[in-house]
């Protein structure tokens, strides 16, 4: 019974609001999946199939778009409140993170020149292994023995997948391992360097400061390591202007990956994010095989499946060990 003169809440209205909320979340997850898988496949197409063999320049395009669009989203659209850098020490820490981040992205793009997306994702799934190793080395943080045990199938699966990969390339594999390790190192360093309350930045603000620093770091590397890349790109554009649209779309998509990742994290639980993240890699593998038609052996698929199972077990073990 409601108070006199008051109106009872409409069950239909509540149900409609819940339905709208679910639809919004599904839309966010779909956008997150699409942007993640899209940028991965487009990177592969540009660097391998299209023949645009400039991974450092491609990464610099990504970072330039992230710098510009991050500023627009935060300063103009106010997607999140702007957080200011408080000191030179904090800026130096962000620069260190940016250097590691550049290394991971460039290495990942280089590996796509030599490895199929399916195998690239299998290697990338070993991130928890490197995260645990770096966390132990740098923070002396020990996990339970069960958590470490779950890393065995993670590594074993990649070893099996490597042996059964028809398109295996040693240099590509080494670079891909480096990219995965750098990604894990960045996660651990971020927790160490920006751990105090005064220095914590949300992922969107961190990207706002990291992206311009990344461009500054990548510019000399592009000039010295990828000779005449601008001239080559201009010549390609004169023959086929599609390359310009591909680079622009690819760069904007790279920013959209970060934006949707932030929004999905904000609107779902940590557990849901872990489950979605594990499934995303599998979806990327299936889509890439359908598009690029790269040969896949049964041994390789079994190895990748074992790795994914190990990652799921690792996530579950971490969740239980973090419970009070």
Secondary structure, DSSP 8 states (H G I E B T S, - for coil): ---TT-----HHHHHHHHHHHHHHHHHHHHHHHHHHHHHHHHHHIIIIIS----HHHHHHHHHHHHHHHHHIIIIIS-SS-------HHHHHHHHHHHHHHHHHHHHHHHHHHHS-HHHHHHHHTTHHHHHHHHHHHHH-----HHHHHHHHHHHHHHHHHHHT-TT--HHHHHHHHHHHHHHHHHHHHHHHHT-STTT---HHHHHHHHHHHHHHHHHHHHHHHSTTHHHHHHHHHHH-THHHHHHHHHHHHHHHHHHHHHHHHHHS-HHHHHHHHHHHHHHHHHHHHHHH-----HHHHHHHHHHHHHHHHHHHHHHHHT--
